Amino acid sequence: ARARVGTRQGRGQVDIAGSVFCGLREPWPWPTCTYFAAAIERHLALCGAAAAVRIADCRAGGAACCRFDVTFT
């Protein structure tokens, strides 16, 4: 998987492309990338940056990539 990370004005965005969870044959009705959202949130917590991570788009659902919105608390 490839990841692209960006932050701006206290908010962040993480895009993940090429995930093994997104290799489904047809669009899926719910996000399959909750693992990544939890991992991002936990990693930030371990680094001392409390944040809430929300799945904005999921490739398995038909989006171009898995996109996560990060709100630092």
Secondary structure, 3 states (H helix, E strand, C coil): CEEEEEEECCEEEEEEECCHHHCCCCCCCCCCCHHHHHHHHHHHHHCCCCEEEEEEECHHHCCCCEEEEEEEC
